[in-house]
Amino acid sequence: MSMSLRSLAMICAVFLPAQAAYANEVEDQLQAAFDSGELAGLHGVLVRRDGQTLAEAYFEGQDQRWGDPLGERQFGPEELHDLRSISKSIVSLLYGIALDRDLVPPPEAGLLAQFPEYADLADPQRNAITIEHVLTMQMGLEWNEQLPYTNPKNSEVAMELAEDKLRFILSRPIVDTPGTTWSYSGGSTALLGALISRGSGQTLAEFAQEALFQPLGINKSDWVLGLDGKTHAAASGLRLTAPDLARIGTLLANKGQYQGQQIVSQDWITRSFSAHAAAGGLRYGYQWWLAPVGTPPVWAAGFGNGGQRLTVGQKTGTVVVIQAGNYNQPDDWKLPVKLMEEFLIPGLPPK
């Protein structure tokens, strides 16, 4: 483990015995499990609450930048890391900020009306799609991301390869009544990114820097351009450090406030973390995953290919960041679930 909080935890033990004990135990257990091969692909873990770090650990492993190999890396708090589809959740947050500034249409507005250059696509069903359907991935359009992301027939890959990304998305055949069926879609996030850029007059990365990153003190970021070399990969291209991603989690836990500044409205956080659809046994909000159907709404999270996680406990305000490199593996979800259930939740100091 390249970085440990053990020394700091020992100093604070007199004042914060529960937190210090938790940090020592979690970091020791993670290191032992990683050394034994039990946590293959793990790159980093960070647990925070009320702005205080409860545990933090980083490891070594192979990494990528949006699919391009980076080789063996020694991870740490200054190392940028792919968020992959946590990018979707960040774009939703950016949309809320843009909405607060009256730069983008409200959720109830029609989608196709925002893209008049594609008026030739209009039909009664397509005209019924709203921004809310985009935010909740219930557009009713044909979209298949169940195929591997190495397959050009995967809809997100096909979108990136298309000459006109927006036309590709908007022209997909209607297969369900908008608002009735959830279908995982990077195309939805690309539409939100386009609306943010059009409304703000900035690129997605520029708006993110000015409206979100700078107020949070995030000075290091990388938002990868898509295959067209012009627009940023809204659905999966953002790279941040673990501590900076945790800052965003703290913002969410504090209902849109950070160090006394209201960066996004509390109303948008509430709407984002409200269940709008059922998604494979989980609930789904405005591009955020929510606790399973039939359970209390105790957490909201961004998930990313390879095992990336940003999880916010809605009652305790606990923020968990997980970085991993199990890209394009169908069981990549098992590592973050194992970490949460076996290492991070047990022994967590009470609020």
VOBA-1610 file (N, C-alpha, C; in pm, whole numbers, padded with zeros to 5 digits, always signed):
BEGIN
Met+00085-00117+00000Met+00000+00000+00000Met+00089+00123+00000Ser+00078+00207-00101Ser+00169+00318-00117Ser+00138+00432-00021Met+00014+00439+00025Met-00022+00547+00114Met-00109+00493+00224Ser-00075+00521+00351Ser-00153+00476+00465Ser-00180+00592+00557Leu-00294+00588+00624Leu-00327+00691+00721Leu-00296+00645+00863Arg-00217+00538+00877Arg-00196+00481+01010Arg-00132+00581+01106Ser-00031+00656+01058Ser+00035+00752+01147Ser-00063+00858+01194Leu-00140+00912+01100Leu-00238+01013+01137Leu-00343+00953+01230Ala-00385+00830+01200Ala-00487+00766+01283Ala-00438+00748+01426Met-00309+00714+01442Met-00253+00694+01575Met-00251+00826+01652Ile-00218+00933+01582Ile-00215+01064+01646Ile-00354+01104+01694Cys-00456+01071+01611Cys-00593+01110+01642Cys-00663+01012+01735Ala-00599+00900+01768Ala-00667+00794+01841Ala-00721+00841+01976Val-00649+00934+02040Val-00695+00983+02170Val-00829+01054+02156Phe-00847+01120+02041Phe-00967+01200+02022Phe-01074+01124+01943Leu-01034+01040+01852Leu-01127+00970+01764Leu-01097+00821+01764Pro-01115+00753+01877Pro-01075+00613+01885Pro-01149+00522+01788Ala-01278+00545+01767Ala-01354+00458+01676Ala-01307+00474+01533Gln-01286+00600+01491Gln-01241+00625+01355Gln-01101+00571+01333Ala-01012+00588+01431Ala-00875+00540+01417Ala-00871+00389+01409Ala-00951+00323+01490Ala-00954+00177+01489Ala-01008+00126+01355Tyr-01110+00195+01304Tyr-01168+00157+01175Tyr-01064+00171+01064Ala-00992+00284+01061Ala-00891+00307+00957Ala-00784+00199+00961Asn-00732+00170+01081Asn-00627+00068+01093Asn-00675-00068+01046Glu-00794-00105+01091Glu-00846-00238+01059Glu-00873-00252+00909Val-00940-00152+00850Val-00974-00160+00708Val-00848-00164+00623Glu-00753-00076+00649Glu-00633-00070+00567Glu-00552-00199+00578Asp-00541-00254+00700Asp-00468-00380+00718Asp-00537-00495+00646Gln-00669-00501+00658Gln-00744-00609+00593Gln-00737-00600+00442Leu-00748-00479+00389Leu-00740-00462+00245Leu-00604-00503+00192Gln-00498-00462+00260Gln-00364-00496+00215Gln-00341-00646+00217Ala-00386-00711+00324Ala-00367-00856+00335Ala-00446-00929+00227Ala-00569-00884+00202Ala-00651-00949+00100Ala-00595-00925-00039Phe-00544-00804-00064Phe-00484-00773-00194Phe-00360-00858-00216Asp-00275-00869-00115Asp-00152-00947-00126Asp-00180-01095-00152Ser-00294-01144-00101Ser-00329-01285-00120Ser-00399-01311-00252Gly-00425-01205-00331Gly-00491-01220-00459Gly-00642-01220-00451Glu-00695-01188-00335Glu-00839-01193-00315Glu-00910-01073-00377Leu-00837-00963-00400Leu-00897-00839-00451Leu-00833-00799-00583Ala-00827-00892-00675Ala-00763-00868-00804Ala-00827-00750-00875Gly-00742-00661-00925Gly-00789-00545-01001Gly-00817-00423-00917Leu-00807-00432-00785Leu-00835-00317-00701Leu-00722-00213-00714His-00763-00088-00733His-00667+00022-00745His-00670+00118-00628Gly-00787+00142-00572Gly-00794+00237-00462Gly-00928+00234-00391Val-00926+00270-00263Val-01046+00280-00180Val-01033+00403-00093Leu-01142+00478-00083Leu-01145+00597+00002Leu-01282+00606+00067Val-01284+00620+00200Val-01408+00634+00275Val-01404+00766+00351Arg-01507+00849+00331Arg-01513+00978+00399Arg-01651+01001+00459Arg-01654+01083+00562Arg-01780+01127+00621Arg-01759+01265+00683Asp-01850+01357+00654Asp-01840+01493+00705Asp-01705+01557+00670Gly-01653+01521+00553Gly-01526+01577+00508Gly-01404+01515+00571Gln-01424+01419+00660Gln-01312+01353+00729Gln-01284+01218+00665Thr-01159+01189+00637Thr-01122+01059+00580Thr-01121+00954+00690Leu-01200+00847+00668Leu-01207+00737+00763Leu-01111+00625+00726Ala-01087+00604+00598Ala-00993+00501+00553Ala-00953+00534+00410Glu-00829+00497+00374Glu-00778+00527+00240Glu-00664+00431+00209Ala-00668+00370+00092Ala-00564+00274+00055Ala-00552+00270-00096Tyr-00429+00255-00146Tyr-00402+00248-00289Tyr-00307+00132-00318Phe-00313+00082-00442Phe-00240-00038-00478Phe-00175-00020-00615Glu-00119-00126-00669Glu-00058-00125-00801Glu-00139-00212-00896Gly-00134-00178-01025Gly-00203-00261-01122Gly-00201-00200-01260Gln-00249-00275-01357Gln-00261-00230-01494Gln-00379-00135-01506Asp-00363-00030-01587Asp-00473+00065-01603Asp-00488+00108-01748Gln-00596+00181-01773Gln-00628+00232-01906Gln-00676+00376-01895Arg-00669+00444-02006Arg-00736+00574-02022Arg-00837+00559-02134Trp-00962+00538-02097Trp-01072+00519-02193Trp-01038+00413-02297Gly-00981+00303-02249Gly-00949+00190-02336Gly-00806+00185-02385Asp-00733+00296-02375Asp-00593+00296-02417Asp-00505+00250-02300Pro-00424+00147-02320Pro-00343+00094-02209Pro-00245+00196-02155Leu-00233+00201-02022Leu-00138+00287-01954Leu-00027+00208-01888Gly-00037+00074-01892Gly+00065-00009-01830Gly+00047-00018-01680Glu+00152-00064-01614Glu+00150-00080-01468Glu+00157+00056-01402Arg+00068+00080-01307Arg+00063+00207-01238Arg+00070+00186-01086Gln+00133+00279-01020Gln+00126+00286-00874Gln+00023+00393-00841Phe-00092+00351-00792Phe-00202+00444-00770Phe-00183+00519-00639Gly-00245+00636-00632Gly-00233+00720-00515Gly-00332+00834-00523Pro-00333+00923-00425Pro-00432+01030-00420Pro-00417+01135-00529Glu-00304+01138-00598Glu-00283+01236-00705Glu-00302+01175-00844Glu-00334+01045-00850Glu-00340+00975-00978Glu-00480+00985-01038Leu-00490+01042-01159Leu-00617+01043-01229Leu-00658+00901-01265His-00788+00875-01260His-00838+00741-01287His-00969+00751-01364Asp-00989+00661-01460Asp-01116+00657-01532Asp-01233+00642-01434Leu-01337+00722-01456Leu-01463+00701-01384Leu-01558+00613-01465Arg-01530+00604-01595Arg-01621+00536-01688Arg-01763+00587-01665Ser-01858+00501-01637Ser-01998+00547-01637Ser-02039+00625-01514Ile-01950+00643-01417Ile-01979+00743-01314Ile-01987+00880-01381Ser-01924+00892-01498Ser-01935+01016-01577Ser-02081+01051-01601Lys-02166+00950-01624Lys-02308+00975-01648Lys-02371+01049-01530Ser-02339+01003-01410Ser-02396+01064-01291Ser-02345+01207-01274Ile-02219+01232-01308Ile-02164+01367-01299Ile-02231+01458-01400Val-02260+01406-01520Val-02330+01486-01622Val-02469+01525-01573Ser-02537+01433-01505Ser-02667+01466-01448Ser-02656+01579-01347Leu-02552+01575-01265Leu-02528+01683-01168Leu-02504+01815-01241Leu-02425+01809-01348Leu-02398+01930-01427Leu-02527+01983-01491Tyr-02614+01892-01532Tyr-02741+01937-01591Tyr-02822+02013-01487Gly-02821+01965-01363Gly-02892+02035-01257Gly-02838+02174-01233Ile-02705+02189-01238Ile-02644+02321-01221Ile-02684+02412-01337Ala-02680+02358-01459Ala-02719+02436-01576Ala-02867+02475-01569Leu-02950+02386-01517Leu-03093+02417-01502Leu-03113+02529-01401Asp-03038+02524-01292Asp-03046+02632-01192Asp-03012+02768-01254Arg-02929+02766-01359Arg-02887+02890-01426Arg-02974+02922-01548Asp-03079+02843-01568Asp-03170+02862-01684Asp-03097+02848-01817Leu-03000+02760-01821Leu-02924+02737-01945Leu-02977+02620-02026Val-03054+02533-01964Val-03105+02412-02031Val-03254+02399-02004Pro-03323+02325-02089Pro-03468+02309-02071Pro-03500+02223-01948Pro-03616+02242-01888Pro-03655+02162-01771Pro-03689+02019-01812Pro-03695+01929-01715Pro-03720+01788-01747Pro-03848+01763-01826Glu-03951+01844-01806Glu-04077+01819-01875Glu-04076+01865-02020Ala-03971+01933-02064Ala-03965+01981-02203Ala-03945+01867-02301Gly-03997+01885-02421Gly-03979+01785-02526Gly-03834+01777-02571Leu-03788+01656-02602Leu-03649+01636-02642Leu-03623+01685-02783Leu-03698+01636-02879Leu-03666+01663-03020Leu-03673+01812-03051Ala-03759+01885-02979Ala-03771+02030-03001Ala-03641+02103-02970Gln-03554+02042-02890Gln-03427+02107-02854Gln-03322+02091-02963Phe-03354+02007-03063Phe-03260+01981-03172Phe-03331+02004-03305Pro-03362+02131-03338Pro-03442+02161-03458Pro-03377+02115-03588Glu-03246+02095-03588Glu-03180+02050-03711Glu-03218+01907-03747Tyr-03284+01836-03653Tyr-03327+01700-03681Tyr-03479+01690-03688Ala-03542+01798-03732Ala-03689+01803-03741Ala-03744+01696-03834Asp-03662+01650-03928Asp-03707+01546-04021Asp-03735+01413-03951Leu-03688+01398-03828Leu-03710+01275-03753Leu-03843+01275-03679Ala-03912+01387-03680Ala-04032+01401-03598Ala-04141+01302-03637Asp-04202+01243-03536Asp-04323+01162-03551Asp-04392+01166-03413Pro-04518+01125-03403Pro-04589+01139-03275Pro-04520+01072-03157Gln-04466+00954-03176Gln-04400+00885-03065Gln-04269+00954-03026Arg-04190+00989-03125Arg-04061+01055-03097Arg-04083+01192-03033Asn-04189+01259-03074Asn-04219+01390-03017Asn-04261+01380-02870Ala-04299+01261-02827Ala-04344+01242-02688Ala-04227+01224-02591Ile-04106+01207-02642Ile-03989+01189-02555Ile-03954+01323-02489Thr-03940+01322-02358Thr-03904+01442-02284Thr-03762+01433-02229Ile-03713+01544-02177Ile-03582+01545-02112Ile-03583+01450-01992Glu-03697+01443-01921Glu-03706+01351-01808Glu-03683+01207-01853His-03736+01169-01968His-03713+01035-02021His-03565+01013-02050Val-03497+01118-02090Val-03353+01109-02116Val-03279+01091-01984Leu-03313+01170-01883Leu-03248+01163-01753Leu-03266+01027-01688Thr-03381+00965-01712Thr-03412+00836-01646Thr-03390+00716-01737Met-03335+00739-01856Met-03309+00632-01953Met-03436+00553-01986Gln-03543+00627-02013Gln-03670+00564-02052Gln-03722+00628-02181Met-03631+00648-02278Met-03670+00715-02402Met-03756+00628-02493Gly-03749+00497-02474Gly-03824+00407-02561Gly-03756+00378-02693Leu-03630+00421-02709Leu-03556+00399-02832Leu-03477+00268-02825Glu-03458+00207-02940Glu-03375+00086-02947Glu-03232+00121-02907Trp-03178+00045-02809Trp-03042+00072-02763Trp-02991-00053-02694Asn-02875-00101-02734Asn-02822-00226-02679Asn-02677-00208-02634Glu-02659-00196-02502Glu-02524-00194-02446Glu-02494-00324-02370Gln-02571-00427-02399Gln-02544-00557-02338Gln-02429-00629-02407Leu-02399-00588-02529Leu-02285-00646-02600Leu-02155-00591-02542Pro-02043-00663-02555Pro-01915-00611-02505Pro-01881-00477-02570Tyr-01811-00392-02497Tyr-01773-00262-02550Tyr-01660-00272-02653Thr-01615-00391-02678Thr-01521-00416-02787Thr-01594-00450-02916Asn-01726-00462-02908Asn-01809-00500-03023Asn-01865-00375-03088Pro-01839-00351-03217Pro-01889-00230-03283Pro-02041-00223-03290Lys-02109-00336-03264Lys-02255-00335-03263Lys-02312-00289-03129Asn-02227-00278-03028Asn-02270-00217-02903Asn-02315-00074-02935Ser-02431-00034-02886Ser-02488+00095-02929Ser-02402+00214-02892Glu-02336+00210-02777Glu-02250+00324-02741Glu-02130+00331-02834Val-02072+00215-02867Val-01960+00212-02960Val-02005+00259-03098Ala-02120+00210-03142Ala-02173+00251-03272Ala-02200+00401-03275Met-02246+00457-03164Met-02267+00602-03156Met-02135+00675-03176Glu-02030+00627-03109Glu-01900+00692-03121Glu-01845+00682-03264Leu-01877+00574-03332Leu-01828+00553-03468Leu-01911+00627-03573Ala-02030+00673-03533Ala-02121+00737-03628Ala-02068+00873-03673Glu-02100+00911-03795Glu-02059+01041-03847Glu-02126+01154-03771Asp-02251+01132-03729Asp-02328+01232-03654Asp-02384+01162-03531Lys-02322+01182-03416Lys-02363+01113-03294Lys-02509+01140-03259Leu-02548+01269-03264Leu-02682+01305-03220Leu-02788+01246-03311Arg-02765+01250-03441Arg-02862+01189-03533Arg-02870+01039-03508Phe-02757+00977-03483Phe-02758+00833-03455Phe-02849+00803-03337Ile-02836+00880-03229Ile-02918+00854-03110Ile-03065+00882-03138Leu-03093+01000-03189Leu-03232+01043-03206Leu-03308+00963-03311Ser-03236+00899-03402Ser-03302+00825-03510Ser-03322+00677-03478Arg-03282+00632-03358Arg-03303+00491-03324Arg-03452+00458-03331Pro-03485+00339-03376Pro-03626+00300-03384Pro-03695+00306-03248Ile-03821+00347-03248Ile-03902+00345-03126Ile-03943+00200-03100Val-03914+00150-02980Val-03949+00011-02946Val-04043+00003-02826Asp-04054+00114-02749Asp-04144+00117-02634Asp-04202+00258-02621Thr-04315+00266-02554Thr-04372+00398-02526Thr-04278+00472-02431Pro-04238+00594-02466Pro-04147+00668-02377Pro-04201+00675-02234Gly-04112+00652-02139Gly-04149+00659-01999Gly-04197+00528-01937Thr-04196+00420-02016Thr-04248+00293-01964Thr-04142+00188-01940Thr-04030+00193-02011Thr-03929+00087-02004Thr-03790+00148-01988Trp-03715+00097-01888Trp-03579+00144-01866Trp-03482+00065-01954Ser-03390+00136-02020Ser-03288+00072-02103Ser-03158+00149-02090Tyr-03056+00084-02040Tyr-02928+00150-02014Tyr-02874+00211-02143Ser-02844+00341-02138Ser-02811+00412-02262Ser-02709+00523-02242Gly-02589+00502-02295Gly-02492+00610-02299Gly-02535+00721-02393Gly-02624+00688-02485Gly-02678+00790-02575Gly-02756+00896-02500Ser-02824+00856-02394Ser-02900+00954-02315Ser-02805+01057-02256Thr-02691+01012-02206Thr-02595+01105-02145Thr-02533+01195-02250Ala-02508+01142-02369Ala-02455+01224-02477Ala-02552+01337-02511Leu-02682+01309-02508Leu-02782+01414-02533Leu-02778+01521-02425Leu-02767+01478-02299Leu-02759+01575-02189Leu-02633+01661-02203Gly-02522+01598-02239Gly-02398+01673-02259Gly-02412+01776-02369Ala-02481+01738-02478Ala-02500+01831-02589Ala-02587+01949-02546Leu-02691+01924-02467Leu-02777+02032-02420Leu-02702+02127-02328Ile-02616+02072-02243Ile-02535+02156-02154Ile-02440+02244-02236Ser-02376+02186-02335Ser-02282+02262-02418Ser-02353+02371-02496Arg-02469+02337-02554Arg-02544+02437-02632Arg-02592+02551-02543Gly-02641+02515-02426Gly-02696+02617-02338Gly-02592+02707-02276Ser-02475+02651-02244Ser-02370+02726-02176Ser-02275+02796-02272Gly-02270+02749-02397Gly-02174+02802-02491Gly-02032+02754-02465Gln-02019+02648-02383Gln-01889+02592-02348Gln-01886+02444-02384Thr-01767+02389-02393Thr-01760+02244-02404Thr-01805+02184-02270Leu-01836+02057-02271Leu-01877+01990-02149Leu-01768+02000-02043Ala-01643+01980-02084Ala-01532+01987-01990Ala-01515+02128-01934Glu-01531+02228-02018Glu-01519+02367-01971Glu-01627+02401-01871Phe-01750+02360-01900Phe-01860+02388-01807Phe-01839+02314-01675Ala-01794+02189-01683Ala-01768+02113-01561Ala-01662+02182-01476Gln-01557+02232-01539Gln-01450+02299-01466Gln-01500+02427-01398Glu-01576+02506-01471Glu-01622+02635-01418Glu-01733+02619-01315Ala-01828+02528-01342Ala-01949+02522-01261Ala-01940+02424-01144Leu-01852+02324-01153Leu-01847+02220-01050Leu-01708+02201-00991Phe-01610+02177-01076Phe-01478+02144-01026Phe-01413+02262-00951Gln-01415+02379-01010Gln-01351+02495-00946Gln-01413+02526-00810Pro-01547+02529-00796Pro-01605+02555-00664Pro-01569+02449-00560Leu-01540+02327-00605Leu-01504+02220-00513Leu-01353+02213-00487Gly-01278+02298-00553Gly-01133+02294-00536Gly-01067+02182-00614Ile-01133+02134-00719Ile-01078+02029-00804Ile-00997+02094-00915Asn-00867+02079-00912Asn-00780+02146-01007Asn-00719+02051-01111Lys-00746+01922-01096Lys-00686+01823-01184Lys-00796+01733-01238Ser-00817+01736-01369Ser-00919+01651-01431Ser-00883+01626-01576Asp-00950+01531-01635Asp-00926+01495-01775Asp-01055+01437-01829Trp-01115+01505-01926Trp-01237+01452-01989Trp-01203+01418-02133Val-01200+01291-02163Val-01153+01241-02291Val-01248+01280-02403Leu-01192+01322-02515Leu-01273+01347-02634Leu-01317+01214-02695Gly-01437+01213-02751Gly-01486+01094-02820Gly-01410+01070-02949Leu-01453+00969-03021Leu-01382+00931-03143Leu-01390+01037-03253Asp-01487+01130-03241Asp-01493+01237-03341Asp-01386+01343-03317Gly-01320+01336-03201Gly-01215+01432-03170Gly-01266+01572-03141Lys-01398+01588-03127Lys-01457+01721-03111Lys-01538+01733-02982Thr-01620+01634-02954Thr-01707+01639-02837Thr-01656+01541-02731His-01674+01578-02606His-01627+01494-02497His-01717+01372-02480Ala-01656+01262-02439Ala-01731+01138-02417Ala-01810+01151-02288Ala-01932+01205-02299Ala-02012+01237-02182Ala-02043+01114-02098Ala-02066+01002-02163Ala-02113+00883-02093Ala-02005+00810-02015Ser-01877+00833-02051Ser-01775+00745-01991Ser-01634+00801-01990Gly-01614+00929-02026Gly-01479+00977-02050Gly-01412+01058-01941Leu-01478+01078-01827Leu-01420+01164-01724Leu-01319+01088-01638Arg-01210+01158-01603Arg-01106+01103-01515Arg-01079+01202-01402Leu-01084+01151-01278Leu-01058+01232-01160Leu-00974+01150-01062Thr-00918+01218-00963Thr-00852+01146-00854Thr-00958+01097-00756Ala-00922+01000-00673Ala-01016+00949-00574Ala-01059+01057-00475Pro-00967+01137-00418Pro-01011+01243-00325Pro-01104+01344-00390Asp-01080+01377-00518Asp-01167+01474-00584Asp-01305+01416-00613Leu-01311+01289-00648Leu-01441+01226-00665Leu-01515+01224-00532Ala-01441+01203-00424Ala-01502+01205-00291Ala-01557+01344-00257Arg-01494+01450-00308Arg-01548+01584-00287Arg-01688+01596-00348Ile-01704+01537-00466Ile-01837+01539-00528Ile-01935+01460-00443Gly-01890+01348-00388Gly-01976+01271-00299Gly-02016+01351-00176Thr-01923+01427-00121Thr-01953+01512-00005Thr-02055+01618-00042Leu-02042+01676-00160Leu-02141+01772-00209Leu-02280+01710-00212Leu-02290+01588-00262Leu-02419+01520-00269Leu-02474+01489-00130Ala-02386+01445-00041Ala-02429+01413+00095Ala-02480+01536+00168Asn-02430+01653+00129Asn-02469+01779+00192Asn-02578+01852+00114Lys-02655+01777+00033Lys-02770+01833-00037Lys-02733+01948-00130Gly-02616+01935-00196Gly-02577+02034-00296Gly-02490+02146-00242Gln-02460+02143-00111Gln-02373+02245-00053Gln-02231+02194-00035Tyr-02135+02285-00048Tyr-01996+02250-00020Tyr-01931+02371+00045Gln-01887+02352+00169Gln-01823+02458+00246Gln-01908+02585+00246Gly-02038+02567+00267Gly-02131+02679+00280Gly-02184+02736+00151Gln-02136+02687+00037Gln-02181+02738-00093Gln-02279+02639-00155Gln-02395+02687-00200Gln-02493+02601-00266Gln-02455+02591-00413Ile-02393+02480-00451Ile-02341+02465-00587Ile-02449+02412-00682Val-02535+02326-00632Val-02650+02278-00707Val-02767+02275-00611Ser-02886+02298-00661Ser-03001+02310-00572Ser-03032+02179-00500Gln-03083+02192-00377Gln-03124+02074-00303Gln-03236+02001-00375Asp-03321+02078-00444Asp-03431+02017-00519Asp-03378+01922-00625Trp-03270+01961-00694Trp-03216+01873-00798Trp-03158+01745-00739Ile-03091+01756-00624Ile-03039+01636-00558Ile-03154+01545-00520Thr-03260+01601-00464Thr-03376+01520-00425Thr-03437+01450-00544Arg-03454+01522-00655Arg-03512+01462-00775Arg-03419+01356-00833Ser-03290+01383-00829Ser-03193+01289-00885Ser-03191+01159-00807Phe-03209+01169-00674Phe-03202+01052-00588Phe-03340+00992-00559Ser-03441+01035-00633Ser-03575+00975-00623Ser-03588+00868-00730Ala-03656+00759-00696Ala-03670+00648-00791Ala-03768+00684-00902His-03720+00675-01025His-03804+00702-01142His-03824+00577-01228Ala-03743+00474-01202Ala-03753+00353-01283Ala-03695+00236-01204Ala-03737+00115-01243Ala-03674-00007-01192Ala-03572-00052-01295Ala-03451-00087-01245Ala-03340-00119-01336Ala-03266-00242-01287Gly-03309-00359-01334Gly-03239-00482-01299Gly-03235-00511-01151Gly-03344-00486-01082Gly-03350-00511-00938Gly-03316-00390-00854Leu-03251-00291-00912Leu-03222-00165-00844Leu-03322-00059-00888Arg-03324+00051-00815Arg-03399+00168-00859Arg-03305+00257-00939Tyr-03365+00346-01018Tyr-03284+00438-01098Tyr-03344+00576-01090Gly-03256+00677-01068Gly-03299+00816-01060Gly-03261+00891-01186Tyr-03207+01010-01167Tyr-03160+01091-01280Tyr-03013+01054-01306Gln-02992+00941-01372Gln-02859+00889-01406Gln-02780+00849-01280Trp-02853+00817-01173Trp-02793+00764-01050Trp-02861+00632-01017Trp-02781+00533-00975Trp-02834+00407-00926Trp-02875+00424-00780Leu-02987+00362-00743Leu-03039+00373-00608Leu-03058+00234-00548Ala-03076+00230-00417Ala-03088+00104-00343Ala-03196+00015-00403Pro-03184-00117-00385Pro-03273-00212-00451Pro-03422-00190-00422Val-03502-00230-00517Val-03648-00227-00502Val-03684-00310-00379Gly-03774-00256-00296Gly-03818-00328-00178Gly-03735-00303-00054Thr-03631-00218-00064Thr-03548-00183+00051Thr-03556-00033+00075Pro-03520+00014+00194Pro-03520+00158+00219Pro-03421+00229+00126Pro-03447+00354+00091Pro-03357+00430+00000Pro-03234+00479+00074Val-03146+00386+00109Val-03034+00420+00198Val-02909+00466+00124Trp-02899+00440-00007Trp-02780+00484-00078Trp-02812+00523-00222Ala-02726+00606-00278Ala-02727+00640-00420Ala-02585+00626-00471Ala-02569+00588-00597Ala-02434+00559-00645Ala-02421+00581-00795Gly-02297+00612-00834Gly-02257+00605-00973Gly-02175+00479-00992Phe-02204+00403-01097Phe-02132+00278-01128Phe-02052+00301-01257Gly-01934+00237-01264Gly-01853+00249-01384Gly-01786+00118-01423Asn-01775+00095-01552Asn-01707-00021-01610Asn-01573-00042-01541Gly-01545-00167-01505Gly-01419-00201-01442Gly-01426-00211-01292Gly-01542-00169-01234Gly-01557-00175-01089Gly-01551-00040-01021Gln-01570+00070-01097Gln-01567+00204-01037Gln-01697+00227-00958Arg-01683+00295-00844Arg-01800+00326-00763Arg-01783+00461-00692Leu-01892+00537-00690Leu-01908+00649-00599Leu-02040+00627-00529Thr-02036+00595-00400Thr-02156+00563-00324Thr-02174+00664-00212Val-02297+00712-00196Val-02329+00809-00093Val-02438+00751-00004Gly-02410+00737+00125Gly-02512+00694+00219Gly-02607+00808+00247Gln-02735+00789+00216Gln-02828+00901+00222Gln-02866+00939+00366Lys-02843+00850+00461Lys-02874+00882+00600Lys-02750+00922+00679Thr-02639+00853+00656Thr-02518+00881+00733Thr-02427+00982+00666Gly-02444+01004+00534Gly-02354+01094+00462Gly-02218+01033+00434Thr-02204+00902+00455Thr-02077+00835+00428Thr-02055+00826+00277Val-01935+00861+00232Val-01899+00859+00091Val-01792+00753+00070Val-01815+00665-00027Val-01718+00560-00059Val-01679+00571-00206Val-01549+00579-00231Val-01495+00579-00367Val-01416+00450-00386Ile-01442+00379-00494Ile-01367+00259-00529Ile-01315+00275-00672Gln-01185+00253-00689Gln-01121+00252-00820Gln-01073+00110-00850Ala-01095+00065-00972Ala-01053-00071-01008Ala-01024-00077-01157Gly-00960-00187-01199Gly-00918-00200-01337Gly-00969-00324-01407Asn-01085-00375-01363Asn-01141-00496-01425Asn-01231-00459-01543Tyr-01174-00381-01635Tyr-01250-00327-01747Tyr-01304-00436-01838Asn-01430-00417-01881Asn-01496-00503-01977Asn-01512-00647-01929Gln-01503-00670-01800Gln-01528-00802-01744Gln-01672-00808-01694Pro-01749-00906-01737Pro-01891-00909-01700Pro-01918-00918-01551Asp-01820-00968-01474Asp-01838-00977-01330Asp-01763-00868-01254Asp-01738-00754-01321Asp-01662-00648-01257Asp-01732-00592-01133Trp-01864-00612-01123Trp-01941-00562-01010Trp-01910-00637-00881Lys-01855-00757-00892Lys-01835-00840-00773Lys-01732-00779-00677Leu-01627-00716-00732Leu-01524-00659-00646Leu-01579-00547-00558Pro-01648-00445-00614Pro-01700-00340-00525Pro-01803-00391-00425Val-01885-00488-00466Val-01982-00544-00372Val-01909-00615-00258Lys-01808-00692-00291Lys-01729-00761-00189Lys-01664-00661-00094Leu-01607-00556-00150Leu-01542-00455-00066Leu-01640-00392+00031Met-01759-00357-00019Met-01858-00293+00067Met-01907-00388+00176Glu-01940-00511+00136Glu-02003-00604+00230Glu-01905-00664+00330Glu-01780-00688+00288Glu-01687-00760+00374Glu-01582-00672+00442Phe-01555-00554+00387Phe-01446-00474+00440Phe-01488-00336+00489Leu-01576-00269+00416Leu-01601-00128+00442Leu-01721-00100+00533Ile-01831-00173+00514Ile-01949-00151+00598Ile-01933-00208+00738Pro-01885-00333+00754Pro-01866-00384+00890Pro-01765-00298+00967Gly-01799-00261+01086Gly-01709-00183+01169Gly-01713-00034+01143Leu-01796+00011+01045Leu-01804+00153+01016Leu-01854+00227+01140Pro-01781+00327+01189Pro-01824+00398+01310Pro-01964+00455+01293Pro-02047+00450+01396Pro-02183+00504+01386Pro-02180+00654+01365Lys-02282+00704+01302Lys-02293+00849+01275Lys-02314+00924+01406
//
